[in-house]
Amino acid sequence: MNVFGRCLQRTQLKSLCSVKNYVQRRNVQISIVGAASDIGKNVALLLKRNPYITRLHLYDDNNIVKGIGLELEQIPGGPKVASFSGDPFLSAAIRYSNLVLLVSRTPRKLGFSREQMLATNAIPVYKLCKVLSYQNSDAFFAISTNPINSIIPFANLLLKNCNAHNPFKLFGITHIDTTRARAFISNTLNVNPRHLYVPVIGGHSDETIVPLFSNLCPSHYSVGHCEADTLTRLIKKSGTEVLNRKHGSDSSTLAMAWSINEFVQNLIEALYGNYVVVNSYTANPHFGTKFFSGPTKVGPEGVIETCNKTFHMSDYETKLLERAIPIINKDVAEGEAHVSVLESARSCY
């Protein structure tokens, strides 16, 4: 079992109760940008249940976010909730937060290309990066906005241009991929998914997701080549399948919210002083790309160790990864190139 498998097993065996010794030492404030979206509302509700968050700030361009905040304040317990709406209040919404979370803006739609999603979703990312750079550049910054493969390089270069670049605190949330892998493999093996872990590496698109069923933990579980191939195809197409079943009107809002909440819970442990493993798309040169997704070790100051070539992959997984690498490089280049496109367009106004 590789280092990430061992570390993650230890993390999963601990409950959030393990941070009790740190509760009196630190307060945690989290900001959700895009809180009025379907995913944002569900994430906010789940985080309202978390006793280790002191304050929860909700921000959205849509003024309905104030009603969402008021409703959450009527739920007893959990963090204090404050809501903000409109560009002038974005600074106040993210100021002093330990974690700034940007959830999906324009969701995935049938027939909507990744280039269209990048052009649409880059605008709110651009706005947030600019404000974050002078208001709270030391915060963890986690993004769950498609297309992840291009948006993270886009945000990374923007922050670098603003002299607020910290690659150890920028995360592209790809936890949904491991969530789906655990769900599918648990159904196949008929075991509790809480006892399973499947590393998923590569990127976050149908062509770049590479589940490593050969590294299934605990190691006494295993699946054959045919089963691994079927499960891999299911994971790659699961987002599209949800869109089809919802007749193109909605994306995987519930599964995304659940996986983002689990991701945030892990980062809270890191903020309290522990070391955790999360699945994240981060700056990572180990596979011949600038950015790469996989199990990432995180501590209180950010990324400690990124995914590297310690995995023993099957021939099938190796071929999937070889096909994914040039696509990831292309996506990264598109994201970085879009910075100058957007900067040029803004300078014309």
KEDOMAR-376253 format. One record per residue (C-alpha): residue number from 1; residue in one letter; x, y, z. Coordinates in nm, 2 decimals, always signed. Each point is the difference from the previous one (the first is absolute). Layout:
<atoms>
seq = NUM type = A X = X Y = Y Z = Z
...
</atoms>
This chain:
<atoms>
seq = 1 type = M X = +0.00 Y = +0.00 Z = +0.00
seq = 2 type = N X = +0.14 Y = +0.34 Z = -0.09
seq = 3 type = V X = +0.05 Y = +0.30 Z = +0.23
seq = 4 type = F X = -0.33 Y = +0.16 Z = -0.10
seq = 5 type = G X = -0.19 Y = -0.32 Z = +0.07
seq = 6 type = R X = +0.15 Y = -0.04 Z = +0.34
seq = 7 type = C X = -0.06 Y = +0.36 Z = +0.09
seq = 8 type = L X = -0.35 Y = +0.00 Z = -0.12
seq = 9 type = Q X = -0.09 Y = -0.31 Z = +0.19
seq = 10 type = R X = +0.12 Y = +0.16 Z = +0.32
seq = 11 type = T X = -0.20 Y = +0.31 Z = -0.09
seq = 12 type = Q X = -0.32 Y = -0.19 Z = -0.06
seq = 13 type = L X = +0.04 Y = -0.20 Z = +0.32
seq = 14 type = K X = +0.00 Y = +0.32 Z = +0.20
seq = 15 type = S X = -0.32 Y = +0.20 Z = +0.05
seq = 16 type = L X = -0.02 Y = +0.37 Z = +0.01
seq = 17 type = C X = +0.01 Y = -0.05 Z = +0.38
seq = 18 type = S X = +0.37 Y = -0.03 Z = -0.04
seq = 19 type = V X = +0.02 Y = +0.38 Z = -0.02
seq = 20 type = K X = -0.16 Y = +0.06 Z = +0.34
seq = 21 type = N X = +0.34 Y = +0.09 Z = +0.15
seq = 22 type = Y X = +0.04 Y = +0.29 Z = -0.25
seq = 23 type = V X = -0.36 Y = +0.14 Z = +0.01
seq = 24 type = Q X = +0.09 Y = +0.26 Z = +0.27
seq = 25 type = R X = +0.31 Y = +0.11 Z = -0.18
seq = 26 type = R X = -0.14 Y = +0.11 Z = -0.34
seq = 27 type = N X = -0.32 Y = +0.13 Z = -0.16
seq = 28 type = V X = -0.07 Y = -0.10 Z = -0.36
seq = 29 type = Q X = -0.19 Y = +0.23 Z = -0.23
seq = 30 type = I X = -0.11 Y = -0.12 Z = -0.34
seq = 31 type = S X = -0.14 Y = +0.20 Z = -0.29
seq = 32 type = I X = -0.21 Y = -0.16 Z = -0.28
seq = 33 type = V X = +0.00 Y = +0.21 Z = -0.32
seq = 34 type = G X = -0.29 Y = -0.11 Z = -0.22
seq = 35 type = A X = -0.22 Y = -0.09 Z = +0.30
seq = 36 type = A X = -0.33 Y = +0.07 Z = -0.17
seq = 37 type = S X = +0.07 Y = -0.28 Z = -0.26
seq = 38 type = D X = -0.16 Y = -0.34 Z = +0.04
seq = 39 type = I X = +0.34 Y = -0.14 Z = +0.10
seq = 40 type = G X = +0.08 Y = +0.30 Z = +0.22
seq = 41 type = K X = -0.33 Y = -0.03 Z = +0.20
seq = 42 type = N X = +0.06 Y = -0.36 Z = +0.07
seq = 43 type = V X = +0.36 Y = +0.05 Z = +0.10
seq = 44 type = A X = -0.11 Y = +0.28 Z = +0.23
seq = 45 type = L X = -0.26 Y = -0.22 Z = +0.17
seq = 46 type = L X = +0.25 Y = -0.28 Z = +0.05
seq = 47 type = L X = +0.26 Y = +0.23 Z = +0.14
seq = 48 type = K X = -0.25 Y = +0.16 Z = +0.24
seq = 49 type = R X = +0.00 Y = -0.34 Z = +0.18
seq = 50 type = N X = +0.38 Y = +0.02 Z = +0.05
seq = 51 type = P X = +0.08 Y = +0.09 Z = +0.37
seq = 52 type = Y X = +0.37 Y = +0.07 Z = -0.09
seq = 53 type = I X = -0.09 Y = +0.31 Z = -0.22
seq = 54 type = T X = -0.04 Y = +0.32 Z = +0.20
seq = 55 type = R X = -0.14 Y = +0.23 Z = -0.28
seq = 56 type = L X = -0.14 Y = -0.08 Z = -0.34
seq = 57 type = H X = -0.02 Y = +0.28 Z = -0.26
seq = 58 type = L X = -0.22 Y = -0.04 Z = -0.30
seq = 59 type = Y X = +0.05 Y = +0.22 Z = -0.31
seq = 60 type = D X = -0.18 Y = +0.01 Z = -0.34
seq = 61 type = D X = -0.08 Y = +0.25 Z = -0.26
seq = 62 type = N X = -0.36 Y = -0.10 Z = +0.04
seq = 63 type = N X = -0.17 Y = +0.18 Z = +0.29
seq = 64 type = I X = -0.19 Y = -0.32 Z = +0.09
seq = 65 type = V X = +0.31 Y = -0.10 Z = +0.19
seq = 66 type = K X = -0.12 Y = +0.23 Z = +0.29
seq = 67 type = G X = -0.31 Y = -0.21 Z = +0.03
seq = 68 type = I X = +0.21 Y = -0.32 Z = +0.01
seq = 69 type = G X = +0.22 Y = +0.15 Z = +0.27
seq = 70 type = L X = -0.31 Y = +0.10 Z = +0.20
seq = 71 type = E X = -0.14 Y = -0.35 Z = -0.03
seq = 72 type = L X = +0.32 Y = -0.16 Z = +0.12
seq = 73 type = E X = +0.02 Y = +0.23 Z = +0.29
seq = 74 type = Q X = -0.34 Y = -0.14 Z = +0.11
seq = 75 type = I X = +0.16 Y = -0.35 Z = +0.04
seq = 76 type = P X = +0.15 Y = -0.04 Z = +0.35
seq = 77 type = G X = +0.36 Y = -0.08 Z = +0.05
seq = 78 type = G X = +0.30 Y = +0.00 Z = -0.23
seq = 79 type = P X = +0.18 Y = +0.31 Z = -0.12
seq = 80 type = K X = -0.14 Y = +0.36 Z = -0.01
seq = 81 type = V X = -0.11 Y = +0.08 Z = -0.35
seq = 82 type = A X = +0.03 Y = +0.33 Z = -0.18
seq = 83 type = S X = -0.11 Y = +0.07 Z = -0.36
seq = 84 type = F X = +0.13 Y = +0.25 Z = -0.26
seq = 85 type = S X = -0.11 Y = +0.09 Z = -0.34
seq = 86 type = G X = +0.15 Y = +0.23 Z = -0.28
seq = 87 type = D X = +0.35 Y = +0.09 Z = -0.10
seq = 88 type = P X = +0.05 Y = +0.27 Z = +0.27
seq = 89 type = F X = -0.05 Y = -0.27 Z = +0.27
seq = 90 type = L X = +0.23 Y = -0.27 Z = -0.14
seq = 91 type = S X = +0.29 Y = +0.13 Z = +0.20
seq = 92 type = A X = -0.19 Y = -0.02 Z = +0.33
seq = 93 type = A X = -0.12 Y = -0.35 Z = -0.09
seq = 94 type = I X = +0.35 Y = -0.15 Z = -0.03
seq = 95 type = R X = +0.19 Y = +0.22 Z = +0.25
seq = 96 type = Y X = +0.16 Y = -0.20 Z = +0.29
seq = 97 type = S X = -0.13 Y = -0.33 Z = -0.14
seq = 98 type = N X = +0.24 Y = -0.30 Z = +0.03
seq = 99 type = L X = -0.16 Y = -0.17 Z = -0.30
seq = 100 type = V X = -0.16 Y = +0.17 Z = -0.30
seq = 101 type = L X = -0.21 Y = -0.25 Z = -0.19
seq = 102 type = L X = -0.12 Y = +0.08 Z = -0.35
seq = 103 type = V X = -0.27 Y = -0.24 Z = -0.12
seq = 104 type = S X = -0.13 Y = -0.06 Z = -0.35
seq = 105 type = R X = -0.14 Y = +0.31 Z = -0.17
seq = 106 type = T X = -0.14 Y = -0.09 Z = -0.34
seq = 107 type = P X = -0.06 Y = -0.38 Z = +0.04
seq = 108 type = R X = +0.08 Y = -0.26 Z = -0.26
seq = 109 type = K X = -0.27 Y = -0.02 Z = -0.27
seq = 110 type = L X = -0.06 Y = -0.24 Z = -0.28
seq = 111 type = G X = +0.16 Y = +0.13 Z = -0.32
seq = 112 type = F X = +0.20 Y = +0.26 Z = +0.20
seq = 113 type = S X = +0.37 Y = -0.03 Z = -0.09
seq = 114 type = R X = +0.28 Y = +0.03 Z = +0.25
seq = 115 type = E X = +0.12 Y = +0.31 Z = -0.20
seq = 116 type = Q X = -0.34 Y = +0.16 Z = +0.06
seq = 117 type = M X = +0.01 Y = -0.09 Z = +0.37
seq = 118 type = L X = +0.35 Y = +0.15 Z = +0.03
seq = 119 type = A X = -0.10 Y = +0.33 Z = -0.17
seq = 120 type = T X = -0.31 Y = +0.02 Z = +0.23
seq = 121 type = N X = +0.14 Y = -0.11 Z = +0.33
seq = 122 type = A X = +0.34 Y = +0.18 Z = -0.04
seq = 123 type = I X = -0.18 Y = +0.33 Z = +0.07
seq = 124 type = P X = -0.10 Y = -0.06 Z = +0.36
seq = 125 type = V X = +0.33 Y = -0.17 Z = +0.06
seq = 126 type = Y X = +0.18 Y = +0.30 Z = -0.13
seq = 127 type = K X = -0.20 Y = +0.23 Z = +0.23
seq = 128 type = L X = +0.06 Y = -0.21 Z = +0.31
seq = 129 type = C X = +0.37 Y = -0.04 Z = -0.07
seq = 130 type = K X = +0.04 Y = +0.37 Z = -0.03
seq = 131 type = V X = -0.17 Y = +0.07 Z = +0.33
seq = 132 type = L X = +0.17 Y = -0.30 Z = +0.18
seq = 133 type = S X = +0.34 Y = +0.13 Z = -0.11
seq = 134 type = Y X = -0.02 Y = +0.31 Z = +0.21
seq = 135 type = Q X = -0.26 Y = -0.09 Z = +0.26
seq = 136 type = N X = +0.10 Y = -0.35 Z = +0.12
seq = 137 type = S X = +0.28 Y = -0.15 Z = -0.20
seq = 138 type = D X = +0.10 Y = -0.24 Z = +0.29
seq = 139 type = A X = -0.33 Y = -0.20 Z = -0.01
seq = 140 type = F X = -0.04 Y = -0.35 Z = -0.13
seq = 141 type = F X = -0.17 Y = +0.05 Z = -0.34
seq = 142 type = A X = -0.21 Y = -0.30 Z = -0.13
seq = 143 type = I X = -0.18 Y = +0.01 Z = -0.33
seq = 144 type = S X = -0.27 Y = -0.24 Z = -0.12
seq = 145 type = T X = -0.08 Y = +0.17 Z = -0.32
seq = 146 type = N X = +0.02 Y = -0.17 Z = -0.34
seq = 147 type = P X = +0.21 Y = -0.04 Z = -0.20
seq = 148 type = I X = +0.23 Y = -0.08 Z = +0.29
seq = 149 type = N X = +0.29 Y = -0.09 Z = -0.23
seq = 150 type = S X = +0.01 Y = +0.35 Z = -0.14
seq = 151 type = I X = -0.15 Y = +0.21 Z = +0.28
seq = 152 type = I X = +0.27 Y = -0.08 Z = +0.25
seq = 153 type = P X = +0.29 Y = +0.10 Z = -0.23
seq = 154 type = F X = -0.20 Y = +0.31 Z = -0.09
seq = 155 type = A X = -0.04 Y = +0.09 Z = +0.37
seq = 156 type = N X = +0.36 Y = -0.09 Z = +0.08
seq = 157 type = L X = +0.14 Y = +0.24 Z = -0.27
seq = 158 type = L X = -0.24 Y = +0.28 Z = +0.10
seq = 159 type = L X = +0.12 Y = -0.02 Z = +0.36
seq = 160 type = K X = +0.36 Y = -0.01 Z = -0.12
seq = 161 type = N X = -0.05 Y = +0.31 Z = -0.20
seq = 162 type = C X = -0.16 Y = +0.17 Z = +0.31
seq = 163 type = N X = +0.31 Y = -0.10 Z = +0.21
seq = 164 type = A X = -0.22 Y = -0.22 Z = +0.22
seq = 165 type = H X = +0.12 Y = -0.33 Z = -0.13
seq = 166 type = N X = +0.00 Y = -0.30 Z = +0.24
seq = 167 type = P X = -0.03 Y = -0.33 Z = -0.19
seq = 168 type = F X = -0.01 Y = -0.19 Z = +0.34
seq = 169 type = K X = -0.33 Y = +0.16 Z = +0.09
seq = 170 type = L X = -0.19 Y = -0.03 Z = -0.34
seq = 171 type = F X = -0.22 Y = -0.31 Z = -0.04
seq = 172 type = G X = -0.21 Y = -0.13 Z = -0.28
seq = 173 type = I X = -0.26 Y = -0.21 Z = +0.17
seq = 174 type = T X = -0.01 Y = -0.34 Z = -0.18
seq = 175 type = H X = -0.13 Y = -0.19 Z = +0.30
seq = 176 type = I X = -0.32 Y = -0.10 Z = -0.19
seq = 177 type = D X = +0.21 Y = -0.24 Z = -0.21
seq = 178 type = T X = +0.11 Y = -0.20 Z = +0.31
seq = 179 type = T X = -0.35 Y = +0.02 Z = +0.14
seq = 180 type = R X = -0.14 Y = -0.16 Z = -0.31
seq = 181 type = A X = +0.27 Y = -0.26 Z = -0.01
seq = 182 type = R X = -0.07 Y = -0.10 Z = +0.36
seq = 183 type = A X = -0.37 Y = -0.02 Z = -0.07
seq = 184 type = F X = +0.03 Y = -0.22 Z = -0.31
seq = 185 type = I X = +0.27 Y = -0.23 Z = +0.15
seq = 186 type = S X = -0.20 Y = -0.04 Z = +0.32
seq = 187 type = N X = -0.31 Y = -0.11 Z = -0.20
seq = 188 type = T X = +0.22 Y = -0.24 Z = -0.20
seq = 189 type = L X = +0.16 Y = -0.16 Z = +0.31
seq = 190 type = N X = -0.31 Y = +0.04 Z = +0.22
seq = 191 type = V X = +0.20 Y = +0.16 Z = +0.28
seq = 192 type = N X = -0.03 Y = +0.33 Z = +0.20
seq = 193 type = P X = +0.15 Y = +0.28 Z = -0.21
seq = 194 type = R X = +0.14 Y = +0.16 Z = +0.32
seq = 195 type = H X = +0.25 Y = -0.29 Z = +0.01
seq = 196 type = L X = +0.12 Y = +0.06 Z = -0.36
seq = 197 type = Y X = +0.23 Y = +0.24 Z = -0.18
seq = 198 type = V X = +0.08 Y = +0.02 Z = -0.37
seq = 199 type = P X = +0.26 Y = +0.26 Z = -0.11
seq = 200 type = V X = -0.11 Y = +0.19 Z = -0.31
seq = 201 type = I X = +0.27 Y = +0.19 Z = -0.19
seq = 202 type = G X = +0.04 Y = +0.20 Z = -0.32
seq = 203 type = G X = -0.24 Y = +0.29 Z = -0.05
seq = 204 type = H X = -0.37 Y = +0.07 Z = +0.04
seq = 205 type = S X = -0.16 Y = -0.07 Z = -0.34
seq = 206 type = D X = -0.14 Y = -0.31 Z = -0.17
seq = 207 type = E X = +0.32 Y = -0.04 Z = -0.19
seq = 208 type = T X = +0.25 Y = +0.06 Z = +0.29
seq = 209 type = I X = -0.15 Y = -0.18 Z = +0.30
seq = 210 type = V X = +0.21 Y = -0.31 Z = +0.08
seq = 211 type = P X = -0.14 Y = -0.21 Z = +0.29
seq = 212 type = L X = +0.27 Y = -0.24 Z = +0.14
seq = 213 type = F X = -0.20 Y = -0.31 Z = +0.10
seq = 214 type = S X = +0.33 Y = -0.19 Z = +0.01
seq = 215 type = N X = +0.08 Y = +0.22 Z = +0.31
seq = 216 type = L X = -0.33 Y = -0.07 Z = +0.18
seq = 217 type = C X = +0.03 Y = +0.02 Z = +0.38
seq = 218 type = P X = -0.02 Y = -0.21 Z = +0.21
seq = 219 type = S X = +0.22 Y = -0.22 Z = -0.23
seq = 220 type = H X = -0.18 Y = -0.32 Z = +0.08
seq = 221 type = Y X = -0.28 Y = +0.12 Z = -0.23
seq = 222 type = S X = +0.05 Y = -0.02 Z = -0.37
seq = 223 type = V X = -0.18 Y = +0.01 Z = -0.33
seq = 224 type = G X = +0.07 Y = -0.16 Z = -0.33
seq = 225 type = H X = +0.11 Y = +0.17 Z = -0.32
seq = 226 type = C X = -0.35 Y = -0.01 Z = -0.15
seq = 227 type = E X = -0.16 Y = +0.13 Z = +0.31
seq = 228 type = A X = +0.26 Y = +0.28 Z = +0.02
seq = 229 type = D X = -0.07 Y = +0.10 Z = -0.36
seq = 230 type = T X = -0.37 Y = +0.01 Z = +0.06
seq = 231 type = L X = +0.03 Y = +0.20 Z = +0.32
seq = 232 type = T X = +0.24 Y = +0.24 Z = -0.16
seq = 233 type = R X = -0.24 Y = +0.07 Z = -0.29
seq = 234 type = L X = -0.28 Y = +0.05 Z = +0.26
seq = 235 type = I X = +0.20 Y = +0.26 Z = +0.19
seq = 236 type = K X = +0.11 Y = +0.19 Z = -0.31
seq = 237 type = K X = -0.36 Y = +0.03 Z = -0.13
seq = 238 type = S X = -0.18 Y = +0.03 Z = +0.33
seq = 239 type = G X = -0.04 Y = +0.38 Z = -0.02
seq = 240 type = T X = -0.13 Y = -0.02 Z = -0.35
seq = 241 type = E X = -0.24 Y = -0.28 Z = +0.10
seq = 242 type = V X = -0.15 Y = +0.22 Z = +0.27
seq = 243 type = L X = -0.05 Y = +0.28 Z = -0.25
seq = 244 type = N X = -0.18 Y = -0.24 Z = -0.23
seq = 245 type = R X = -0.22 Y = -0.14 Z = +0.27
seq = 246 type = K X = -0.09 Y = +0.36 Z = +0.10
seq = 247 type = H X = -0.07 Y = +0.08 Z = -0.36
seq = 248 type = G X = +0.28 Y = +0.25 Z = -0.01
seq = 249 type = S X = -0.17 Y = +0.24 Z = +0.25
seq = 250 type = D X = +0.24 Y = -0.06 Z = +0.29
seq = 251 type = S X = +0.35 Y = -0.14 Z = +0.08
seq = 252 type = S X = +0.11 Y = -0.22 Z = +0.29
seq = 253 type = T X = -0.08 Y = +0.25 Z = +0.27
seq = 254 type = L X = -0.06 Y = -0.24 Z = +0.29
seq = 255 type = A X = +0.30 Y = -0.22 Z = -0.06
seq = 256 type = M X = +0.22 Y = +0.31 Z = -0.06
seq = 257 type = A X = -0.12 Y = +0.16 Z = +0.32
seq = 258 type = W X = +0.06 Y = -0.31 Z = +0.20
seq = 259 type = S X = +0.35 Y = -0.05 Z = -0.13
seq = 260 type = I X = +0.09 Y = +0.37 Z = +0.05
seq = 261 type = N X = -0.12 Y = -0.02 Z = +0.36
seq = 262 type = E X = +0.22 Y = -0.31 Z = +0.06
seq = 263 type = F X = +0.29 Y = +0.18 Z = -0.16
seq = 264 type = V X = -0.05 Y = +0.31 Z = +0.22
seq = 265 type = Q X = -0.02 Y = -0.22 Z = +0.31
seq = 266 type = N X = +0.34 Y = -0.14 Z = -0.08
seq = 267 type = L X = +0.14 Y = +0.35 Z = -0.05
seq = 268 type = I X = -0.14 Y = +0.11 Z = +0.33
seq = 269 type = E X = +0.20 Y = -0.27 Z = +0.16
seq = 270 type = A X = +0.31 Y = +0.13 Z = -0.17
seq = 271 type = L X = -0.08 Y = +0.36 Z = +0.12
seq = 272 type = Y X = -0.02 Y = -0.14 Z = +0.36
seq = 273 type = G X = +0.35 Y = -0.14 Z = -0.03
seq = 274 type = N X = -0.05 Y = -0.35 Z = -0.14
seq = 275 type = Y X = +0.14 Y = -0.15 Z = -0.32
seq = 276 type = V X = -0.26 Y = -0.13 Z = -0.24
seq = 277 type = V X = -0.03 Y = -0.14 Z = -0.36
seq = 278 type = V X = -0.24 Y = +0.15 Z = -0.24
seq = 279 type = N X = -0.06 Y = -0.06 Z = -0.37
seq = 280 type = S X = +0.09 Y = +0.32 Z = -0.17
seq = 281 type = Y X = +0.12 Y = +0.15 Z = -0.33
seq = 282 type = T X = +0.31 Y = +0.21 Z = +0.10
seq = 283 type = A X = +0.33 Y = +0.12 Z = -0.14
seq = 284 type = N X = +0.19 Y = -0.32 Z = -0.06
seq = 285 type = P X = +0.29 Y = -0.07 Z = -0.24
seq = 286 type = H X = +0.05 Y = -0.37 Z = +0.08
seq = 287 type = F X = -0.19 Y = -0.13 Z = -0.30
seq = 288 type = G X = +0.12 Y = +0.24 Z = -0.27
seq = 289 type = T X = -0.28 Y = +0.25 Z = +0.05
seq = 290 type = K X = -0.01 Y = +0.33 Z = +0.20
seq = 291 type = F X = -0.32 Y = -0.11 Z = +0.18
seq = 292 type = F X = -0.12 Y = -0.35 Z = +0.09
seq = 293 type = S X = -0.28 Y = -0.15 Z = +0.21
seq = 294 type = G X = +0.05 Y = -0.27 Z = +0.26
seq = 295 type = P X = +0.04 Y = -0.07 Z = +0.37
seq = 296 type = T X = +0.16 Y = +0.31 Z = +0.16
seq = 297 type = K X = +0.14 Y = +0.02 Z = +0.35
seq = 298 type = V X = -0.10 Y = +0.33 Z = +0.17
seq = 299 type = G X = +0.10 Y = +0.16 Z = +0.33
seq = 300 type = P X = -0.08 Y = +0.33 Z = +0.17
seq = 301 type = E X = +0.21 Y = +0.20 Z = -0.24
seq = 302 type = G X = -0.13 Y = -0.17 Z = -0.32
seq = 303 type = V X = +0.12 Y = -0.27 Z = -0.23
seq = 304 type = I X = +0.29 Y = -0.21 Z = +0.14
seq = 305 type = E X = +0.03 Y = -0.27 Z = -0.26
seq = 306 type = T X = -0.17 Y = -0.04 Z = -0.33
seq = 307 type = C X = -0.09 Y = -0.32 Z = -0.18
seq = 308 type = N X = +0.31 Y = -0.16 Z = -0.16
seq = 309 type = K X = +0.10 Y = -0.31 Z = -0.19
seq = 310 type = T X = +0.00 Y = -0.24 Z = +0.29
seq = 311 type = F X = -0.31 Y = -0.19 Z = -0.13
seq = 312 type = H X = +0.04 Y = -0.34 Z = -0.16
seq = 313 type = M X = -0.25 Y = +0.02 Z = -0.28
seq = 314 type = S X = -0.14 Y = -0.27 Z = -0.22
seq = 315 type = D X = +0.06 Y = +0.02 Z = -0.38
seq = 316 type = Y X = -0.35 Y = +0.12 Z = -0.05
seq = 317 type = E X = +0.04 Y = +0.29 Z = +0.25
seq = 318 type = T X = +0.34 Y = +0.09 Z = -0.15
seq = 319 type = K X = -0.15 Y = +0.03 Z = -0.35
seq = 320 type = L X = -0.28 Y = +0.21 Z = +0.14
seq = 321 type = L X = +0.25 Y = +0.23 Z = +0.16
seq = 322 type = E X = +0.21 Y = +0.03 Z = -0.31
seq = 323 type = R X = -0.31 Y = +0.11 Z = -0.19
seq = 324 type = A X = -0.09 Y = +0.25 Z = +0.27
seq = 325 type = I X = +0.33 Y = +0.18 Z = +0.03
seq = 326 type = P X = -0.01 Y = +0.19 Z = -0.33
seq = 327 type = I X = -0.36 Y = +0.10 Z = +0.06
seq = 328 type = I X = +0.08 Y = +0.14 Z = +0.34
seq = 329 type = N X = +0.29 Y = +0.20 Z = -0.15
seq = 330 type = K X = -0.23 Y = +0.14 Z = -0.26
seq = 331 type = D X = -0.26 Y = +0.09 Z = +0.26
seq = 332 type = V X = +0.26 Y = +0.17 Z = +0.22
seq = 333 type = A X = +0.13 Y = +0.20 Z = -0.30
seq = 334 type = E X = -0.36 Y = +0.11 Z = -0.08
seq = 335 type = G X = -0.05 Y = +0.12 Z = +0.35
seq = 336 type = E X = +0.32 Y = +0.20 Z = +0.02
seq = 337 type = A X = -0.06 Y = +0.15 Z = -0.34
seq = 338 type = H X = -0.35 Y = +0.11 Z = +0.11
seq = 339 type = V X = +0.16 Y = +0.24 Z = +0.25
seq = 340 type = S X = +0.14 Y = +0.22 Z = -0.27
seq = 341 type = V X = -0.33 Y = -0.03 Z = -0.19
seq = 342 type = L X = -0.20 Y = +0.12 Z = +0.29
seq = 343 type = E X = +0.25 Y = +0.27 Z = +0.10
seq = 344 type = S X = -0.01 Y = +0.14 Z = -0.36
seq = 345 type = A X = -0.38 Y = +0.00 Z = +0.00
seq = 346 type = R X = -0.02 Y = +0.18 Z = +0.33
seq = 347 type = S X = +0.26 Y = +0.26 Z = -0.11
seq = 348 type = C X = -0.23 Y = +0.10 Z = -0.28
seq = 349 type = Y X = -0.28 Y = +0.12 Z = +0.24
</atoms>
